[in-house]
């Protein structure tokens, strides 16, 4: 059995404010951390409150949370170095910003994640 050697937790918060001085975009609100505790807390929460399937993209099943305006996904991948990566995605949406596309955001995060795996 191989241990989890890489943990990636992505969080995106949709900005609900307008700022004429700066570009306001979810791309400016992507957080990445490598905390195993956060990954385990998310998995535990999502196991208890699994939400509703929203869409599938690039092998990731994305669910819509029932108790908050959020989309989430979790997956593990075997690495060439005989390790394993665990990734979690959480996208907080905001009803006041209807033009946000959660699928577009998740696809962007998947590309970033796969790029990080390729770089080792």
mmCIF file of the C-alpha atoms, coordinates in Angstrom:
data_MODEL
# 
_entry.id   MODEL 
# 
loop_
_atom_site.group_PDB 
_atom_site.id 
_atom_site.type_symbol 
_atom_site.label_atom_id 
_atom_site.label_alt_id 
_atom_site.label_comp_id 
_atom_site.label_asym_id 
_atom_site.label_entity_id 
_atom_site.label_seq_id 
_atom_site.pdbx_PDB_ins_code 
_atom_site.Cartn_x 
_atom_site.Cartn_y 
_atom_site.Cartn_z 
_atom_site.occupancy 
_atom_site.B_iso_or_equiv 
_atom_site.pdbx_formal_charge 
_atom_site.auth_seq_id 
_atom_site.auth_comp_id 
_atom_site.auth_asym_id 
_atom_site.auth_atom_id 
_atom_site.pdbx_PDB_model_num 
ATOM 1   C CA . UNK A 1 1   ? 0.000   0.000  0.000   1.00 0.00 ? 1   UNK A CA 1 
ATOM 2   C CA . UNK A 1 2   ? 1.311   3.413  -0.949  1.00 0.00 ? 2   UNK A CA 1 
ATOM 3   C CA . UNK A 1 3   ? 0.816   6.468  1.215   1.00 0.00 ? 3   UNK A CA 1 
ATOM 4   C CA . UNK A 1 4   ? -0.688  9.729  0.038   1.00 0.00 ? 4   UNK A CA 1 
ATOM 5   C CA . UNK A 1 5   ? 2.389   11.756 -0.831  1.00 0.00 ? 5   UNK A CA 1 
ATOM 6   C CA . UNK A 1 6   ? 0.794   14.887 -2.319  1.00 0.00 ? 6   UNK A CA 1 
ATOM 7   C CA . UNK A 1 7   ? -2.264  16.801 -1.095  1.00 0.00 ? 7   UNK A CA 1 
ATOM 8   C CA . UNK A 1 8   ? -3.818  19.682 -3.009  1.00 0.00 ? 8   UNK A CA 1 
ATOM 9   C CA . UNK A 1 9   ? -6.819  21.614 -1.683  1.00 0.00 ? 9   UNK A CA 1 
ATOM 10  C CA . UNK A 1 10  ? -8.260  24.232 -4.023  1.00 0.00 ? 10  UNK A CA 1 
ATOM 11  C CA . UNK A 1 11  ? -10.749 26.825 -2.799  1.00 0.00 ? 11  UNK A CA 1 
ATOM 12  C CA . UNK A 1 12  ? -12.332 29.455 -5.030  1.00 0.00 ? 12  UNK A CA 1 
ATOM 13  C CA . UNK A 1 13  ? -14.460 32.268 -3.650  1.00 0.00 ? 13  UNK A CA 1 
ATOM 14  C CA . UNK A 1 14  ? -16.596 34.148 -6.141  1.00 0.00 ? 14  UNK A CA 1 
ATOM 15  C CA . UNK A 1 15  ? -16.170 37.862 -5.445  1.00 0.00 ? 15  UNK A CA 1 
ATOM 16  C CA . UNK A 1 16  ? -19.540 39.551 -5.080  1.00 0.00 ? 16  UNK A CA 1 
ATOM 17  C CA . UNK A 1 17  ? -18.305 43.132 -5.092  1.00 0.00 ? 17  UNK A CA 1 
ATOM 18  C CA . UNK A 1 18  ? -17.513 45.482 -7.966  1.00 0.00 ? 18  UNK A CA 1 
ATOM 19  C CA . UNK A 1 19  ? -14.279 47.465 -7.998  1.00 0.00 ? 19  UNK A CA 1 
ATOM 20  C CA . UNK A 1 20  ? -13.734 49.798 -10.954 1.00 0.00 ? 20  UNK A CA 1 
ATOM 21  C CA . UNK A 1 21  ? -10.043 50.163 -10.021 1.00 0.00 ? 21  UNK A CA 1 
ATOM 22  C CA . UNK A 1 22  ? -9.247  46.432 -10.231 1.00 0.00 ? 22  UNK A CA 1 
ATOM 23  C CA . UNK A 1 23  ? -10.228 43.392 -12.257 1.00 0.00 ? 23  UNK A CA 1 
ATOM 24  C CA . UNK A 1 24  ? -12.700 41.472 -10.096 1.00 0.00 ? 24  UNK A CA 1 
ATOM 25  C CA . UNK A 1 25  ? -12.587 37.810 -11.075 1.00 0.00 ? 25  UNK A CA 1 
ATOM 26  C CA . UNK A 1 26  ? -12.724 34.389 -9.470  1.00 0.00 ? 26  UNK A CA 1 
ATOM 27  C CA . UNK A 1 27  ? -9.243  33.864 -10.981 1.00 0.00 ? 27  UNK A CA 1 
ATOM 28  C CA . UNK A 1 28  ? -7.939  36.320 -8.384  1.00 0.00 ? 28  UNK A CA 1 
ATOM 29  C CA . UNK A 1 29  ? -9.548  34.287 -5.597  1.00 0.00 ? 29  UNK A CA 1 
ATOM 30  C CA . UNK A 1 30  ? -8.043  30.813 -6.069  1.00 0.00 ? 30  UNK A CA 1 
ATOM 31  C CA . UNK A 1 31  ? -6.412  29.469 -2.911  1.00 0.00 ? 31  UNK A CA 1 
ATOM 32  C CA . UNK A 1 32  ? -4.235  26.338 -2.882  1.00 0.00 ? 32  UNK A CA 1 
ATOM 33  C CA . UNK A 1 33  ? -2.909  24.608 0.220   1.00 0.00 ? 33  UNK A CA 1 
ATOM 34  C CA . UNK A 1 34  ? -1.413  21.227 1.010   1.00 0.00 ? 34  UNK A CA 1 
ATOM 35  C CA . UNK A 1 35  ? -3.032  20.541 4.378   1.00 0.00 ? 35  UNK A CA 1 
ATOM 36  C CA . UNK A 1 36  ? -3.977  16.928 5.036   1.00 0.00 ? 36  UNK A CA 1 
ATOM 37  C CA . UNK A 1 37  ? -6.237  18.117 7.860   1.00 0.00 ? 37  UNK A CA 1 
ATOM 38  C CA . UNK A 1 38  ? -8.274  20.275 5.493   1.00 0.00 ? 38  UNK A CA 1 
ATOM 39  C CA . UNK A 1 39  ? -8.552  17.423 2.976   1.00 0.00 ? 39  UNK A CA 1 
ATOM 40  C CA . UNK A 1 40  ? -9.708  14.986 5.654   1.00 0.00 ? 40  UNK A CA 1 
ATOM 41  C CA . UNK A 1 41  ? -12.186 17.506 7.091   1.00 0.00 ? 41  UNK A CA 1 
ATOM 42  C CA . UNK A 1 42  ? -13.656 18.061 3.631   1.00 0.00 ? 42  UNK A CA 1 
ATOM 43  C CA . UNK A 1 43  ? -13.913 14.352 2.888   1.00 0.00 ? 43  UNK A CA 1 
ATOM 44  C CA . UNK A 1 44  ? -15.583 13.714 6.250   1.00 0.00 ? 44  UNK A CA 1 
ATOM 45  C CA . UNK A 1 45  ? -18.064 16.562 5.707   1.00 0.00 ? 45  UNK A CA 1 
ATOM 46  C CA . UNK A 1 46  ? -18.829 15.510 2.136   1.00 0.00 ? 46  UNK A CA 1 
ATOM 47  C CA . UNK A 1 47  ? -19.319 11.906 3.206   1.00 0.00 ? 47  UNK A CA 1 
ATOM 48  C CA . UNK A 1 48  ? -21.938 13.100 5.690   1.00 0.00 ? 48  UNK A CA 1 
ATOM 49  C CA . UNK A 1 49  ? -23.492 15.691 3.330   1.00 0.00 ? 49  UNK A CA 1 
ATOM 50  C CA . UNK A 1 50  ? -22.788 14.381 -0.143  1.00 0.00 ? 50  UNK A CA 1 
ATOM 51  C CA . UNK A 1 51  ? -24.865 16.981 -1.987  1.00 0.00 ? 51  UNK A CA 1 
ATOM 52  C CA . UNK A 1 52  ? -26.421 16.466 -5.393  1.00 0.00 ? 52  UNK A CA 1 
ATOM 53  C CA . UNK A 1 53  ? -24.485 15.504 -8.540  1.00 0.00 ? 53  UNK A CA 1 
ATOM 54  C CA . UNK A 1 54  ? -24.155 18.664 -10.652 1.00 0.00 ? 54  UNK A CA 1 
ATOM 55  C CA . UNK A 1 55  ? -21.930 17.612 -13.554 1.00 0.00 ? 55  UNK A CA 1 
ATOM 56  C CA . UNK A 1 56  ? -18.985 15.423 -14.516 1.00 0.00 ? 56  UNK A CA 1 
ATOM 57  C CA . UNK A 1 57  ? -15.901 16.728 -16.270 1.00 0.00 ? 57  UNK A CA 1 
ATOM 58  C CA . UNK A 1 58  ? -12.551 15.161 -17.081 1.00 0.00 ? 58  UNK A CA 1 
ATOM 59  C CA . UNK A 1 59  ? -13.231 12.211 -14.773 1.00 0.00 ? 59  UNK A CA 1 
ATOM 60  C CA . UNK A 1 60  ? -14.299 14.352 -11.796 1.00 0.00 ? 60  UNK A CA 1 
ATOM 61  C CA . UNK A 1 61  ? -17.824 14.085 -10.401 1.00 0.00 ? 61  UNK A CA 1 
ATOM 62  C CA . UNK A 1 62  ? -18.760 17.539 -9.135  1.00 0.00 ? 62  UNK A CA 1 
ATOM 63  C CA . UNK A 1 63  ? -21.528 17.906 -6.585  1.00 0.00 ? 63  UNK A CA 1 
ATOM 64  C CA . UNK A 1 64  ? -23.619 20.870 -5.472  1.00 0.00 ? 64  UNK A CA 1 
ATOM 65  C CA . UNK A 1 65  ? -23.745 21.280 -1.710  1.00 0.00 ? 65  UNK A CA 1 
ATOM 66  C CA . UNK A 1 66  ? -27.166 21.218 -0.096  1.00 0.00 ? 66  UNK A CA 1 
ATOM 67  C CA . UNK A 1 67  ? -26.509 23.560 2.822   1.00 0.00 ? 67  UNK A CA 1 
ATOM 68  C CA . UNK A 1 68  ? -24.330 26.222 1.178   1.00 0.00 ? 68  UNK A CA 1 
ATOM 69  C CA . UNK A 1 69  ? -23.741 27.839 -2.203  1.00 0.00 ? 69  UNK A CA 1 
ATOM 70  C CA . UNK A 1 70  ? -20.810 25.652 -3.151  1.00 0.00 ? 70  UNK A CA 1 
ATOM 71  C CA . UNK A 1 71  ? -19.635 22.977 -5.555  1.00 0.00 ? 71  UNK A CA 1 
ATOM 72  C CA . UNK A 1 72  ? -17.083 20.358 -4.581  1.00 0.00 ? 72  UNK A CA 1 
ATOM 73  C CA . UNK A 1 73  ? -15.114 17.369 -5.851  1.00 0.00 ? 73  UNK A CA 1 
ATOM 74  C CA . UNK A 1 74  ? -12.479 14.985 -4.514  1.00 0.00 ? 74  UNK A CA 1 
ATOM 75  C CA . UNK A 1 75  ? -10.237 12.510 -6.279  1.00 0.00 ? 75  UNK A CA 1 
ATOM 76  C CA . UNK A 1 76  ? -7.034  10.566 -5.822  1.00 0.00 ? 76  UNK A CA 1 
ATOM 77  C CA . UNK A 1 77  ? -4.444  9.771  -8.474  1.00 0.00 ? 77  UNK A CA 1 
ATOM 78  C CA . UNK A 1 78  ? -1.582  7.283  -8.572  1.00 0.00 ? 78  UNK A CA 1 
ATOM 79  C CA . UNK A 1 79  ? 1.726   8.922  -9.436  1.00 0.00 ? 79  UNK A CA 1 
ATOM 80  C CA . UNK A 1 80  ? 4.562   7.540  -11.546 1.00 0.00 ? 80  UNK A CA 1 
ATOM 81  C CA . UNK A 1 81  ? 6.848   7.717  -8.514  1.00 0.00 ? 81  UNK A CA 1 
ATOM 82  C CA . UNK A 1 82  ? 4.661   5.111  -6.752  1.00 0.00 ? 82  UNK A CA 1 
ATOM 83  C CA . UNK A 1 83  ? 3.002   7.791  -4.648  1.00 0.00 ? 83  UNK A CA 1 
ATOM 84  C CA . UNK A 1 84  ? -0.568  9.004  -4.506  1.00 0.00 ? 84  UNK A CA 1 
ATOM 85  C CA . UNK A 1 85  ? -2.050  12.474 -4.813  1.00 0.00 ? 85  UNK A CA 1 
ATOM 86  C CA . UNK A 1 86  ? -5.277  13.577 -3.141  1.00 0.00 ? 86  UNK A CA 1 
ATOM 87  C CA . UNK A 1 87  ? -7.041  16.651 -4.483  1.00 0.00 ? 87  UNK A CA 1 
ATOM 88  C CA . UNK A 1 88  ? -10.120 18.491 -3.250  1.00 0.00 ? 88  UNK A CA 1 
ATOM 89  C CA . UNK A 1 89  ? -11.929 21.315 -5.035  1.00 0.00 ? 89  UNK A CA 1 
ATOM 90  C CA . UNK A 1 90  ? -14.390 23.670 -3.382  1.00 0.00 ? 90  UNK A CA 1 
ATOM 91  C CA . UNK A 1 91  ? -15.988 26.550 -5.264  1.00 0.00 ? 91  UNK A CA 1 
ATOM 92  C CA . UNK A 1 92  ? -18.079 29.002 -3.260  1.00 0.00 ? 92  UNK A CA 1 
ATOM 93  C CA . UNK A 1 93  ? -20.645 30.696 -5.507  1.00 0.00 ? 93  UNK A CA 1 
ATOM 94  C CA . UNK A 1 94  ? -22.699 33.804 -4.898  1.00 0.00 ? 94  UNK A CA 1 
ATOM 95  C CA . UNK A 1 95  ? -26.261 34.313 -6.075  1.00 0.00 ? 95  UNK A CA 1 
ATOM 96  C CA . UNK A 1 96  ? -25.507 37.969 -6.802  1.00 0.00 ? 96  UNK A CA 1 
ATOM 97  C CA . UNK A 1 97  ? -22.999 36.934 -9.507  1.00 0.00 ? 97  UNK A CA 1 
ATOM 98  C CA . UNK A 1 98  ? -25.113 34.755 -11.835 1.00 0.00 ? 98  UNK A CA 1 
ATOM 99  C CA . UNK A 1 99  ? -22.673 34.794 -14.762 1.00 0.00 ? 99  UNK A CA 1 
ATOM 100 C CA . UNK A 1 100 ? -20.204 32.522 -12.949 1.00 0.00 ? 100 UNK A CA 1 
ATOM 101 C CA . UNK A 1 101 ? -19.837 29.068 -14.506 1.00 0.00 ? 101 UNK A CA 1 
ATOM 102 C CA . UNK A 1 102 ? -18.783 26.443 -11.907 1.00 0.00 ? 102 UNK A CA 1 
ATOM 103 C CA . UNK A 1 103 ? -17.849 23.957 -14.649 1.00 0.00 ? 103 UNK A CA 1 
ATOM 104 C CA . UNK A 1 104 ? -15.441 26.458 -16.224 1.00 0.00 ? 104 UNK A CA 1 
ATOM 105 C CA . UNK A 1 105 ? -13.837 27.072 -12.832 1.00 0.00 ? 105 UNK A CA 1 
ATOM 106 C CA . UNK A 1 106 ? -13.469 23.360 -12.019 1.00 0.00 ? 106 UNK A CA 1 
ATOM 107 C CA . UNK A 1 107 ? -11.961 22.694 -15.455 1.00 0.00 ? 107 UNK A CA 1 
ATOM 108 C CA . UNK A 1 108 ? -9.413  25.466 -14.835 1.00 0.00 ? 108 UNK A CA 1 
ATOM 109 C CA . UNK A 1 109 ? -8.540  23.939 -11.455 1.00 0.00 ? 109 UNK A CA 1 
ATOM 110 C CA . UNK A 1 110 ? -8.169  20.457 -12.978 1.00 0.00 ? 110 UNK A CA 1 
ATOM 111 C CA . UNK A 1 111 ? -5.728  21.821 -15.563 1.00 0.00 ? 111 UNK A CA 1 
ATOM 112 C CA . UNK A 1 112 ? -3.706  23.501 -12.814 1.00 0.00 ? 112 UNK A CA 1 
ATOM 113 C CA . UNK A 1 113 ? -3.731  20.331 -10.711 1.00 0.00 ? 113 UNK A CA 1 
ATOM 114 C CA . UNK A 1 114 ? -2.618  18.110 -13.598 1.00 0.00 ? 114 UNK A CA 1 
ATOM 115 C CA . UNK A 1 115 ? 0.131   20.594 -14.434 1.00 0.00 ? 115 UNK A CA 1 
ATOM 116 C CA . UNK A 1 116 ? 1.402   20.392 -10.869 1.00 0.00 ? 116 UNK A CA 1 
ATOM 117 C CA . UNK A 1 117 ? 1.415   16.587 -11.039 1.00 0.00 ? 117 UNK A CA 1 
ATOM 118 C CA . UNK A 1 118 ? 3.352   16.662 -14.303 1.00 0.00 ? 118 UNK A CA 1 
ATOM 119 C CA . UNK A 1 119 ? 5.981   18.930 -12.742 1.00 0.00 ? 119 UNK A CA 1 
ATOM 120 C CA . UNK A 1 120 ? 6.298   16.503 -9.852  1.00 0.00 ? 120 UNK A CA 1 
# 
